[in-house]
């Protein structure tokens, strides 16, 4: 059974932990764990070491960015994936590490929330168009005020983007009269353990990340685009674990703090169209999906309340009426299908409806996981139930000029919502100065319910369907 331990490095590079990590010295890392946390029962082995396998975006001409060694000097947290042969040892190990002030959590496979098209209660025609999807959420209100995401940085934590395919798609959108290409800045080169290097902007033309990014840029075409290609490639079905995602988030946050925020000033919006499908692969159960003390969730909370960076997550595709076939049998339906950071009160969690407002049967149902009531980052107690999804956005639609290009899953809805947030962060927006928590509350408060649906929160639609016209008309 896999766990991940986040170990904090001492100042500088000449310390035993760094040397063991850089040399992939498993025995040395285990000795460091034993020394730091007073352990006698250690994991059986150290798995892949992802933290050193991220490379920086290319700086623009004339900008002197820190070198790789300089960044490594400032990287305080190293993510160590470990494995136990005996699952009975896992709870005790977690308790001892946390008791000594360390961070540890389950390491579970993750994947994108797309490529699933089976709706509940749909009738022909199965797919609506992008124009209908955008009309449902009032994107005309963004365009009328010129809120196109200028000066906003969008990070796609996904499978990877094809920058040529994305540019062609964005240029061809009906509302893009100027045929402006997206502001693709670049991103991180990611070396997944055992896999080939993945270069920013070089994904397959119809990759999951390209689809998600297109949906975001249809609302915020002036935003800057950063590609963080972490998720598994659907064509190869490569497994990515939460430890790798955590290491990627730590590395990206470091680079933003050290130089990217100064080079590209403005708000940062993270789009996370991924999640956990099957808790049977998680040990102990809930060690990632329902544990706010997991390192990844603590970093998500930090980005929210200290760094004031917006984070948008897909609710998931485990709705009870048409769950994704990857879902575990106990990970479907009300209260069982919005898991992990997707359940965190520190993010905007987005479910899916059709372009006519009808709910889609695969959209995961709330409430969120009860354990997230307590936020270790802020000490705040959130009310129960954890009201997830926050709201819904459209999915299950096609492009007018290409019916084979289909936006499906809560991934598509997540991309639209991330673009909406980027648009609302435009400098001229009346909502630009809100904190992430305040913006989430405002979007929940102005979401609308379809006719006949109960007012207020419900487990299927959250607080309702994203309503940009309502959000911009209502005072913050």
N, C-alpha and C positions, 0 to 999 in steps of 0.2 A: 504494500500500500504506500502511495506517495504522499509526502508532505513537502511543504516549502518553509524554509527558515530564512527570515530576513535578518542578516547580521550587519551591524554597523561597524564601519571601518574607522580606525583611528586616523588622526591627521597625518597627511603625507602618505608616501608609498612604501616606506621601509618598515613594514610591520608584518608579523607572521601571518595574519589573516590574508592580507593582500598578496603576499608571496605565494601562499598555498593556493589561492584562487587563481592567480595569473598562471601558475604552473599546472593547474588542474590536478593538484595533489589531494586526492580524496582522503588519504590518511591524515594529512596535515589539517584539513578542514574539520574532520571529525575530532581531532585533538583540540582544536580551537573551540569547538562546541562544548566539549567536555569541560575545558578550563573555564569558559565564560559562564556557563550555566550550571556548573556543579553536577554534571551528569555522570552516571556510571553505566546505565543502559543506553547504548548509542544505536543509531540506525545501522542497518546492515550495509548500506552503500550510499554513495553520493551519485546522483544522476547527472544529466547534462548541466552545464553552467552557462546560462544565457546572458548574464549581465554584460559580458565583455563583447557581445556580438552585435552591437548596434553601432552604426556609423552615421555621422552627422549630415544634415542637409548642406548643400553647397552654399557658401555665403555669396551674396551679390558682389559684383566688381567693386573694388575699393573698400570693402569691409574686411577688417582683420578679425576673423573668428578665432577662438581659442583652439589650439591643437588638441589632438586626441589624448595625448599624455596629460595635458593641462586639465582636460575634463575628467580623466580618470583620477587625478589627484583630488578633485572636488567631489567625486562620487562617494558618498558616505555609506550607502546601503548596498549590500551585495545579496543577491537572492540565491540560496543554496537549495536545490531540490534533492530530497533524500528519500530512501525507500526502506520500508520494514517488511520482512518476510512474515512476521507474526503480527496480525492486526491488533491483538490484545495489548501490545506494547504502546500503541499510538496514543490513547487518551492520557496515559501517565507521562509520556514524553512531552505532550503539549502542555500539560499542567506544570511540569517542572521548568520548561523554558519560559513560559509566561510568568511563573512565580519568581523567576530570576530577572524579570524585566525585558525578556526577549520577545520577538514577534514570530509567530508560527501559525500555520493554517493548512488545511487540506489542499492538495494539488490535484485538480480535477480537469478532465478534457473539456474544451470549449469549442464552439463553432458558430458560424454566422446564422442569422435568423431569416434566411431567404430560401428560394428554390422550392417553395411549397405553394401549390395553387388551389387546393381543394377548399372551397368556401362552404359555409353552411347556409342552406336555404336560398341559394342563388338560382336564377333562371336565366335562360338566354336573353340578351347576349351576356356571355360570361364576363367579358372584360369591358370596362368603361375606358375613356380616354384620359390623357393627362389634363386636358382642358377641363374636363368635368371634375377631376380630382382637385385641381387648383381652385375651381369655382366653389367647391364645397367649403373650403377653409378661408375663403375671402382674400386670396392673394392680390386681388386688385387693389386692396387698401395699402399694401406695401408699395406697389408700383405707383399709385397715385401720389404718394408722398416721397417717391424717389429713394426708398429704403432698400437698397440693393446689397447691403453688407460691405460697403467700401470701408477699408481700414480694419475689417474683422478677419481674424485668423481661424480657419476651419481645419481641424485635425481629424482625419479619418482613420480610426483605429480599426482596421479591417483586413481584408484579404489582399488588398493592393489595388491600385488604380492604373488604368491605361490612359496616360495623359493625351495621346493622339485621339483615341476614341472619345474620351470625355470632351475634348475641344470640339470635335466634329458635332457631337450631340448638342452641346450647349449652343454652339453657333447656329444650329438649325432650329432651336426652339422658336415658336411663333412670336413670342413677346420680345425676343432679342433682335429688334429691328436693326441695331447697329452691327449685328453679327460679331459681337465682341467675344473673344475667346476667354476662358476662365483664367484667373491669375494663379496658375500652377507654379508654386515656388520651388517645390522639390519635396524632400523628405528623407527618411532614414533607410539606409541599407540594412536589411535584417538577415541574419544568418541563423536559420532555425537548426537545432541540433539534428544532424544526419541529413539535412536537405541542402539544396543549392542556395546561393545568395539570392535574395529577393531585392530588386532595385526599385526605388521609388519611381512611380510613373510607368513601370514596365510590365504591368500585369496583363492578362489576356483581355482582349477588347470587350468581352462581355462578362468581365469578372463581377463578382458580388460587390466589391468596393467601387467599381465604376458606376454601377447602377445606383448605389446609395449616394455617391457623390453627385451624380446627375440630378437626383431628386433634390438634394440640398441646394445645388446651384441654380435650379429652376426658380428658386425663391430668392437666392442671394448671389446673383451672377458676378458681383463685383468683389466677392470675398477672396482672400488669399487661401490657397489650397495646400495643405501639407499631408503627405502620404506616409502612414506608419503601417506597413504591410505585415501584420502580426498573425492574422488568422490563418487557419489551414486552407490550402488550395483545394477547392471542391473537386477539381479534376483528378487530383492525386489522392484525395482523402487523407492527407497528412494530419496527424493529431497534434494539436497545440494544447499545452497545459496552462493552468492559471499561473504557474511560476513564471512562464515566459511572458505572459501578459503583464504581470507585476513588474518584472524587470524592464519591460518596454516603457511602462508608465513612469517608472522612476527615472529612466534615462531621458525620456522626452521632457519631463518636468525640470530636470537639471539643465538641459540645454535652453529651455525657455527662460529659466531664471538667469542663466549665466550670460547669454548673448542674443537669443532670438527675440526676446521681448524688447530689447533696445533697438534691434535692427528692424523689427516689424512691430511697431507699437500698435496698441489697440487691444480689444477684447479677444479672448481665446475661447473657442467653442469646440468641445470634443464630441464626436459622433461615434457611438458604440452600438453597432447593429449586430450584437452577438450575445451569447449566453450559454447556460448549461442545459443540456437536454436530458441527462440520465444520472440521477443521484446514486444509482447502484455502483457507480465507479468512484464514489467519493467515500473516504474513510478518515475520520468517523463521519457518519451521516450528518449533513448540515455543517461540516467543517469549513466549507466555502459558501454554500448556498444560504446558510442561515446564521452566520457568525460575523457580527460587526467588528470583532477583534481580528479578523483575518487581515494580513498586511495589505492586500489589494484594497479592501474596503476602507482601511484607515487612510490610505493615500487618496482615495476618491473623496473622503470627507475633508481632507486637508485642502484639496484643490477647490472644494466648494466654499468652505467658510473662511479660510485664510487667504487663499490666492484669488478668490472671486472669479473662478473660471467655470463657465457653463458646461454641463455634461448631460448629454441626451442618450438614453438607452432604449433599445427595443424591449417591449414587454416579454416577447417570446412567442413561440408557435405551439404551445401546449394546450390550447383551448379544448374543452371537452367534446365539441361536436365534430372536429376534424383535426385532431392533433397530428403533428409531424411524425412520420414513422420512426424517427430517431428517439422520440421521447420514451423515457422509462415508464413502466406501467403505473408507478406511483407518482408520476410527475406531470399529471394531466388534470386540468379542470380547476375549479375554485379553490384558492388557497394553496395549490400545489404546483403552480406552473410559472409563477414569477419569482425567480430565484437569484440569489447572489446580489451583486451590485445593482441589478435591475430592480431589486426590491428596496434599495436604499432610499431613505428620505432626502439624501443629498443630491439626487439626480432627478431629471425629468424623464419619467418612464412612459413610453408611448405604445398604445395598442393600435389595432387596425380595424378600419371600417371600409366598406365599398365607397365608391365615389358618389353614390346616392344616399350615403349615411347609414345603410344597413350594416349591422355588425357581421364580422367574418368569423366562421366557426373555429378557425385555428388560432385566433388571437387569444393570448393567455389571459387568465382570469385572476382577479385579486381575491381577497386582499393580499398584501405582501407578507413577508415572513415576520412573525411577531417579535423575534429577537432584535430586529432593527428599530424597535421602539427606543432603545437606549443608544445614544451616539457617544462612543468613547472619545471622539475628537473634541466634542463641545461640552459633554456632560449633560446635554439636553435630553429630556424625555419627550418623545413624540407621542401623540395620542394613539390609542388603538381604536379600530383596526388601522394598519398601515395602508393608506388609501392608494393602492396601485391597481391598474395603471393610473397615472395622473390624468391623462386624457387620451384621445384617439385622433389619428390622422388617416388619410386615405391610403389604400393599397389596392392591388389587384386591378391595375390599369395598364394600358398600352400606349405607345406613341402613335400619333395619327399617321405618320409616314412609314411606320414599320411595326406591324402587328406582332412580329416575332420578338420584339424588345419589350418584355413584360416586367412590370414592377410588382413583386409579390412579397408575401410574408410581412411580419412586423418590421423587417429591415427597411422596406420601402417607406413605411409610415415614419420610421425613425429618421430617415434621411430628409423627408419633407419637414419634420419638426425641427431638425437641426438647422436647416436652411431658414426656417421661420425665426428661430432664435437669433441667427446671424443677422437677418434683416432687421430685427427689432433692436439689435445692438449697434446699428448704424448711428453715426454721430448725431444726425438730425432727428432721431427717434425720440419721442417723449418718454420712452421706457428705457433709454440707454443707460441711465444712471442707477437703475435698480440693481440690487445685489442679485446673485443667482437665486437665492431663496425667495426674494421678493418677486422676481420675474416668474418663477414657477407658480407662486401663489396667485399672481395676477392672471396667468394663463389658465389656471384651474378655475378661477372665479369668473372668467369671461367665456369659458367654453360653453357650448350650447348642446342641449339634448334634442334628439329627434322627436317629432310629434308622437305623443303617446308614451314616451319614456319617463320614468319618475325623475323629479327634480332632485339635485344633490348627487352624492357619490353612489355608484353601484359597481359591482364587481366586474361587469362586462365592459362598460364604456368609461369607467372612472368618473370624472366630473363632466364628461361630455366630449364633443368634437371640437378640436382646435378652431377658434374663430378669430382670425387676425383683424377683421374689421371691428369686431367688438372690443378686442384688446386695445386697439389704437384709439377708439372713441372713449373708452372708460378712463377716468382719471386714475393714475397709478397710486 
